[in-house]
């Protein structure tokens, strides 16, 4: 579990104010994202300096690592943002903002190939996409379509996603404009 400052709170000031207070240029904050599944948090860092955290909801099949398409688990490992989308009006499930992750990554491809879940051709497609900092194939037996997104439907309850990292629309909108394609995302158990 990540050690966050004692004063940390999801209701802290907007990210733009935190960046200003820390003297970090809003135009290029050089963010990285860490999702701690056991703590249900998404933390933002700028050049290694912790900025803020948000509460998240995860896949509705428990906290284990994602293995295959349709298991509804949130993956673990090192990823990057490959795509960003604003939904206006908000999408029922994805809310107002969507940021696609580079899942499956190289480690997932290795695991999938070794377990016979994917073949060498799919493995090569994934590895090539990752090497080029692109979106890996999304329709494989390992799954795809994993991202960070909003969603404000109270009836969904806790851990309501199909494997994504879900936040309130308000929270995802707080940092969405500061995230770039290529922003690193680490998801830890």
N, C-alpha and C positions, 0 to 999 in steps of 0.2 A: 504494500500500500504506500502511496506517496505521502510524504510528510508536508502538509500545507501549513502556512503560518496560522497561528492560533486565532488571529483576527479575521481569517478568511470566512467569507459568507457569500452565498449565491446572490444576496441582495446588495452586494457592494456597488459602488458607483459604476456608471456605464464605462465600457472599455475605452472610449475616446477620452474620458476624463482621467483614467488611470494612465494612459499613454502620455497625456499632457503632463501629469504630475511627475512622471518618471523621466520626462525629457526625451521620449522616444518619438521619432517622427511618424505621424499617422500615415503618411504616404508610403512608408516602407518600414513597417514594424518588425520585419523578419520573424514572423511567428512560427512556432511549432506547437503541435497539439498532442496532449497525452490524455488518453482515456483510461481510467482505472475502473475496471469492471466491478471489482469487489466493493469499491467505495461509491460506485455509480456517479462518477464525476468526470468531467471534461475540463482539463486545465490548459490554459494558454500561457506560453512562454515566449519571450522575445530575447533572442541571443542567450538563452539559458536562464534568464531572469523570469521568475514566476510573476504573472500578472493577475490572474483571476481564474476562478473555477465556476462551473455550472453543474447542476444536477442533470443526469441523463437517465433514460430508460433504454433497455437493451432488448435482445431477442427473447421471445416468449417461451423458449425451450430450455432455460437455465443458463448458467454462467460458463459452461464448458466451451472450449474452442470450436469454431465452425469446422465441419469436416466435409459436408457434401451439400449439393443443391437441395433446398427445401427443408433443411434441418432446423431452421429458424434460430440459429445460434450466431452470436456476434464473434467475428474472427479476432485472433490475437496476432500481434506481430508488428512489423514496420511497413507502413503504407505511405502514400502521398495522395493529394487531391488531384483528380484528373479532369473534373468537370464541375461547373457551378451553374445552377439554374434558379431563377426567381420565379415563383408561381404567383400570378395575380389574375384572378383571385387564388387564394391558397388552395392547394390540393388537399382533399379530405385526409389522406394518410400521411403525406409528406410535408404538409404545412406550407409555409411561405418560402422556404429556402431549402435547397438540396445541394450537397457537395459529394460527388461520387469518389469512393476510395479505390485505390489500385489493387483491389482484391479480385482474383487470387494473386498472391505475390509469389516470388521465387520459392520460398519455403513451402508454401501450399502446393506449388507445382511439383516439387521434389517428393513431398509426402504422397500426393495423388498418383504420381508415376510409380513410386515404389509399392504402393498398395493396390495398383491395378485399377484405380478409379478413372484415370485418364491415360491416353496413349502417348507415344513419343511425339506425334504431330501436334497435339494440343499442348503438351509440355513445351515444345519449341516455340509455339505461338505466344504462350504466356511469358516465357523467358525473354523472347525478343521484344515484346511490348514493354516489359519492365526495363530492359536495357536502354530502350529509347524514351523512357519516361512518358509512355503513352498508357491508355486504358487497355488492360489485358482483356482477352476474350471473356465475354460476360455470360455466354450460354454454354457452359461446360458442366460436367458432372460435379465439379467442385462448387458450383454456384456462381453468382455474380449479383450485380445490382445492390451492392453494399455501400452505404453512405452515411453521412451525418445530415440530419434534417430536422425540421420543425414538426409540429403537429399538436393541436390543442383540442383533443377530444377526451374529456374527463372519463367518459364511460369505457375507454380502452383500459384503464387501470394501470398497474405497474408492469414494467417490462413487456410492452405491447408491440414491439417491432418484430419484423420477420428476420432480424439479424443485424439491423442497422443501429446507429447511435441516435436516439431520438431526444429532442429537447423541446421546450415550449417555443412557439414562434418568436416570442419576445427575446428569449435568450439567444437563439440562433441568429436573429437579426442584429443583435448587439455586436457580434464579431464577424459576421459574414463578409462585410465589405473589406475587412483587413486580411482575409485569407486569399491567397493566390493559388493558381494552378501550380502544382509542385510542392505546396506546403506539406512538410512532413507530419505524419500522424502515427503515433505509437499507441497500440492498444495492449494493455497488460492485464493479466488475470486479477 
